[in-house]
């Protein structure tokens, strides 16, 4: 028994010693050295001419209502219009000793006044040199010299599972240090086409935005930008802008105060396994072109709807999100080479890159056709009709079939009433559809259980939609 106890004691202390040797990393030196270059950013946005009534914190159903209503005056009629200040907090870091600071564009968006506070408690009024909303990067300048500066790292060398550290001002608590690991690289987020985000599980909260993400060598590899959260707080999923992307943006902001970004003039979508099979591709890759902007760079070069862009300037496009990033960092006016897959073969196309215009908002409503319960659905579960002369004139189309109802197999797809079928794609061949009889005859050529890919027009956009598991009718 004594020997058994002695054995467990030895094992315990041996494991403890091993854990001390191979345990969690020590972040203290990194925090001490690099934290000096991290700053707190506070902004003030003056709301002019607003009526502000004092809010009453309890409603009549609250037990505290009767007690507090005697001490807190209510002003249901509003107040005299006056200016008031809306304040917010964020983080940033110094990239040059003469006072240039990087942060997020959303931290300073709409700010009338930006204040930067250093770790030595000095405060400076900052000037916003420029901000790029598409990448969420902003460059500030303060009048100071001899400032501590961060070291920059290479995000391409980051490995999933590697330790990373964030320093910032969550909820206004200056120079807070949190640590975690790299969860993934090259993440694409909705409406964020130009940034291959670094995903981490580092604790990021409001106020951390704009702060640096460090590797264990004390080098900045990213700017903490977004959190994925239903509550607005830390949920273990955070996203950072790679520092190489941010530095390219800040170079342009420093020179001209704005960012010039390349444009191809196409609408693209991801190539799925089913779509790849329909187009005759060996595997899902590239970006399929849904539509081409009239008189844009792509149309002038000869790129067509239905082409799959496989390479841009010799760089392989594995996912559709790769293309906007590659084109975006290309200087407008550059002559680039695009490799496309068209009708079962590759071809090289030279294109002169255009420039992305200022942001424009567009809202397109799809055409809606009346549902028909009398007509039987075809093998895809669709009730379709040929476009009338008025519809062709309104849509500026010479042919196409209007989807009036979606049933059965079709209901499991993304097809909707009002969509217009332009073509059927199979084994790399694209067949335009002009009549209901022709369309249904085409469907008889597919075996039961096959996947059928359609080129659809929805509103002013075109997209490919695959219906899986064709029935046997």
N, C-alpha and C positions, 0 to 999 in steps of 0.2 A: 504493500500500500504506500509506504514511504517513497519507494522508487517511482511509483506511478505519479504521486504528487510532484516529486522532483522533476519528472519528465515534463509535466504540464507547465510548471514554473519556468523551466528552460525554454519551452516552446513559446510561452507568452512573451517573455522578455526578448527572446530572439526575434519574434515577429515585430515587437515594438521597435527594436533597434533597426530592423530592416525598413519599417515604415518611416522612421526618422530619416533614413538614408535615401529611400526612394519615394518619399511622400509628396505632398502637394508642394508646388514651387513657392518660393518666397518672393513676393512682389514689392517688398519694402524699398529696395534700392531703386527700382524702376519708378515707383511713385514719387520718391524723394527728388530724383534727378529730372524726370520729365514733367512732373506736375507743375514746375515753375513756369512752363511755357503755355499752360492751359489757363484760359481766362473765363470770367463770368460776363455774360452779356445781358443787359437789361434794356428793354425798349419801351418807348412811350408813344402811344398813338392818340392824338387829340381828336375826340369826337366833337364836332362843332355844332352848336345850336340845338343840342338835345335836351329834352325835358326829362328830368330825373326826379322821381318821387321816392321818398324813403320807403323801402320795402318793409312790410310787416311780416315777421318770421313765423307766425302761427295763424292757422285758420280757426274758425269758430268751433270746429269739432275737437280741437286740441285742448286737453285739460289745462294747459298753461295760458290759454287765451284770456280768460277773465282776469288773471293776475297781471299779465304783462301789458294788457291794453291800456292800463292807467298810466304806464310809464313810457310807452313807445307811441308817439303820435303817428296817426295814419294820415296819408294825404291822397285820398282817392281821386282828387281832381287833377293830379299831376303837379308840375312845378313850372317855374319860369324857365324858358329855354336858356340854356347856358352851355358853355364848353366843359367837357370833363375828360379826364385822362384814362386811357386803358393801358395797363402795364403788363408786360410779359417777360419771361426769363428764358435764357438759353446758355449755350456754351460756345467756345471757340478755342483756337490755338494759334500761336504766333509762328509764322513761316519765314519771316525775315526780321533781322534785328532793328530795322528802321520803322517797324510798326505795322506791317501787313499781317492781317489776321483772316483765317478761313473760318467759315461757319456755314449754317444752312440758309438757303434763301428764305425758307418759311419763317425763320427766326426774326428776320429784319423786314419782312414783307409789310408794307404800309406804315412803317415806323416814321414818326416825325423826329424822333430823337433816339440815338443809340449810345449807350454808355458802356464802356469796357472797364472792368475792374480786375487788376492784376492780383497775384497772390500776396504781394507786399502791401496791399490795400490801396494802392494808387488808383485813381479813377480818371478816365479820359473820355471826352466826347469823340465818337468815331464817325468817320465819313464812309458812306457806302459807295465803294468804287463801282460796283456792279453786282448784279445777281442774275442767275440763270435758273428759272423755275423748272425747266425740263430735267435738269440734273440735281436741282435743289442745292446749288452751291452759290455762296456769296463771298465777296472779298471786301473787307473793311480796312480802313487806314486810321491810325492814331498818330499824333505828333509826339513821338518818343524815339530814342535811340538806345543802342546797347542792350536790347531786350534779349532774354533767353529764347532760344529757337528750338523747335522740335527737329528730330532727325527723321528723314523720310525713308520708308522701306519699299519693297517690291511686293505688291499683292499677289503677283503671279507665283511667288514662292511659297505662299501660304498653303498649308495642308489641312484638310478636314480633320478635326480632332485636335488641332494645335491650340495651345493656350493663348488667349488674347485678353487685354486689359483695357477698360474704358475709364477715362477720367473726365469728370464734368460737374455740373451743378444741378442735380435732380432736386426739384422743388426748392431751388435756391440755395442748397447746401453746397458751398464752394468746395472744389477739389475733392469730391467724393470718388473713391476708387472701387470699381467692381471688376470681377474677373469671370471668365468662362472659356468656352472653346468655340472654334469655328465649326458651325453646323453644316454649312454647305457654301459653295461658291457659284458665281454666275447666275444667281437667282433673277428671274424676271417677275416683275410685279405689274398688276393692271395699270394702264396709263403711264407706265414708266419704261419707255422704249430704248432709252439711251444709257442705262446704267446696269451693268452686271453685278448686282448687289452681293455683298458678303453677308451671309446669314450666321448669326451667333446666338448663344444662349446667355450672353452677358446681360446683367440686370440694367436695362435702360428705361428711364422714366421721364416724364415731362421735365424739361430743364436740361436733360442730357443732350438734346438735339444740338448738333454743330460741334460737339466735342470729339476728341481724337480716339481712335481705336489703335492700341499698340500691340505689336508682337513682343515676344519675350526678350528680344534684343533692344527693346526700348525705341523701336522705330514705328512711326505712324504708318499704318497700312490702310486706314479708312476713316471716314467721317460718319459718326453715328447719326442716322437720319430718321429712321422710322421704327415703330414697334407694331407688332400684330397683337391687338388686344381688343376684347369686347368691353373692357372696363376702363380703358385709358391708362392702365398701369402695367407693370411688368408681368409678362406671361411666358417668358422663356423663349420668345421668338423676336429677334431684333435684326435690323438690317443696316448695313453701313455702305457708304459710297467708296469704292476703291480709290486710294489716294492718287493713283496715276491719272484716273479720270478727272478728279478734282483739280489736280495741278495743271492739266491741259486747259481746263475751263478758266482757272485763275490767271493763267498766262494771257489768254485772250481778254479777260476782263481788265487786267492791268494795262494792256496796250490800248484797247479801244473802248472799254467799258461795256462791251456787249459780246455775245458769242455768235460766230458765223458757223453754220452747220450745213453739211451736205445733204442733198435731196435727190432721190431717184425718180419720184413721181409714180409710185405704184402702191396698190393696196394688196397686202399679202396675208397668208394664213399658214398655219402649221401643216406639215405633210404627215398625215396619220398613216398607220399601217394599211388601212383599207384604201386610202387615196393613193398611196404609193403603188399598190397592186393595180389599181385602175389606170394609172399613168404609165405602167410598165417599168417602174423603178425597182431596183433590186432590194432596196431597204428604205425606210422612212428617213429622209434627210432633205435639207434645203428649205426654201420658202416658195410656195406656189403663188403665182401672181393671179389675184382675183380680177383686178381691173387696172387699167393704165390711164393715167391722167392725160386728157386731151392736150396735145402740143407740149407735153412735159418732156423732160430729159429721156425717159425710158421710151416713149412713143417715137421720138425723133431718132433714137438709136435702133429701133426695130424690135423692141421687147413687146411680147404679146400676152394677152390674158390666157392663162393655161400653161404658160412657161413655168418651169421650176428652176429657180436660181440656185445653182449648186455651189458656185464660187464667186467671190468678189475680190478682184485684184490678186488672184491666186490663193486666197484664204478660203478654206472650206467652211460652208455654212451647215452646221449640224442641226441647228434649230432655227426656226423662223426669226426668233428674237435676236439672233446674231446679226442679221442683215442691217436693221436700222442703226445699230451701234457702229458697224463698219462704215456705212455710208455717212453717218453723222459726223465722224471724226475726219472725213475726207474734205479737203479744202474745195469750196465751190470753184468750178472752172477746170478742175482736174479731169484729165482723160483717163478713165478706168476701164478695165476689162471685166466683163461679166460672163460667166459660163452658165448656160441654161440647158435644160433638158426639154426637148420639143419633139413630139411624135416619135419617141423611141430612140432618139440620138442626141448627143451633146453638140453644142456649137458655141463659139466665142463671139461676143458682141462688144464692140467699143462704144462707150457712152460718156458724154461730157456731163459731169455732176453739176446739178443746179444748187440753189441755196434755199434753205427752209425759210419761208416768210414768217412774219409775226403770227402769233397764235390767232386762229380764227375759230369761232364756234359755229357749228352747223347742226341743224336738227332736221332729220329726214323722216318723214312718215311713209311707211310702206303703203302701196296700193292695196286696197281691200276688195276682194270679190265676194259676191253673195254666196253663202253656203247652199249647196243643193243636196237635199236628202233623197230626191227621187233617183238621181243617177247612181249606178253602181260604181264602186271603187275598183281600180285596176289592181294588178299584182303588187304594187307598192303601197296599196291602201290609200291612193289618191284619187280624188275627183277633180278632173282638169277640164278646161275649156280653151278654145282658141281665142286669141285676142281679137277684139272687134276693131273696126277701122278707127273708131274714136280712141280706143285704148292705145293702139299703135301710134296714133298721132300725138296723144298726150305723153306717152312714155318715150317717144322718138325711137321706136323699135320696129323692125320689119317683120319679126316673127317672135314666137314664144308661146308657152302654154301657161295660163293662169290657174293656180291651185285654188280651188273653191272649197275643198274640205280635205281633212287629213284623218284617216281612220286606220285601224289595225296596225300593220307593220310600220306604216308611215308615222303613226302617232308616237312611236318610240324614238323618232329622229327629231332633228331641230327644225323640220319643215313647218311652215305656218300657212294658213289661208292668206292669200294675197301675194305670196311668193310667185315668181315667174320662172318657169323652167326654160333654160336657154339651150342646154345640150346634155347628152349622156356621154360619160367618159368610161371607156373600157379598154384595157390592155394597151394603153397609150394612145388610143384613137378617140377623137372627139367628134361626135355626131350631133349636128344641130337638129333641134326638134321644131317642126312647123305645124304639124297637124296631130290631132288626138289619135287617129288611126296609125300614123307612122310611129308615134311614141309607144303605143301599146304593142305594136309589132316588134319594135326594138326589145321590149321587155320579154317577149317570148323566147329570145335568143339566150337568156340567162337561165342557168340551171337552178333548181330549187335549193335554197340555202345560200345563194350567191350574195355578194355585196354589190350594190349599185350606187355609183357616184354620179351626182347631178351637179351641173353648173347652174346656180340660182341667182336671179336678181332680186334684191330686197331693197325697196326704196331706190336710192341711187348707187347702192353698193352691190358688188358681185361676190359670191362665196361658193365654195364647194361643200356639198353635204353628202355624206354617205349613209345609205339605208342598209342596215345589216340584216341578213337572213331573209332573202326574198321568199315569199310563200309559193305554193305550187299551183295556184289558180291560173 
